[in-house]
């Protein structure tokens, strides 16, 4: 902070010691140390346990930071689709039940014991549901979908955009898919967060567009700060989401319900086409291209800063 001009006319409380239970944005004057202090929001990615299998475009938006799930994708060891499933407990990954059909780039969503994979490359309209131990067949998608994105829960899922039908969107109720109004602009390999009742779709080829789904129609939202034209990954809800992906392989942006902002936190491992899960207060990113087994956890925090004039 190079000047106090912005504080002119504002009331700053004075304390003899730093107060307890502070929140981001709070400022005060410490009369003992004769310093102006405040609480700033910081965000950080930290290393988690590695996947057993390096993979990309797998389970793109499913699970949580302490109960993650990765399924399908492109196997970085054999350079082919995989049917493997792995589950994360907050520190390490262990094997789960295999998909009936190996595939990548489908619409993955749900939680660790109630997940869905719809579409994907090979085959493109098949749906499978996971109960925490095994996969079983679900309702077929209304069209072939790959290089698509998904979000939601087992009974309130959403998918939009694909290489076959870039503007098409549909929702899942736990047994069948239903077509919903198309995106205003078609896209592939974008990111999606929310549920079939309220969602946000952003990025993907061709660029920075954001669209918000209110349960019956799509409306234009704020553009991303950076073009994310492919291999996007996203987690959160319709009013609080994080997105990452190509061509910024370590940078992420956060949506607060109104605008996108650069988080300021960078991943330790450059990646795109990776899996994500969780919320804006406890997120997870795993795998990706170039083929990696790396996992990182996203945990925002606050820090007390002393402000000076230099």
Secondary structure, 3 states (H helix, E strand, C coil): CCCCHHHCCCCCEEECCCCCCCCCCCEEEECCCCEEEEEEEECCEEECCCCCCCEECCCCECECCCCEEEECCEECCCCEECCCEEEECCCCEEECCCCCCCCECCEEEEECCEEEEECCECCCCCEEEECCCCEEECCCCCCCCCCCEEEEECCEEEEECCCCCCCCEEEECCCCEEEECCCCCCCECCEEEECCCCEEEECCECCCCEEEECCCCEEECCCCCCCCCEEEEEEEECCEEEEEEECEEEEEEEECCCCEEEEEEECCCCCECCEEEEECCEEEEECCECCCCCEEEECCEEEEEEECCC
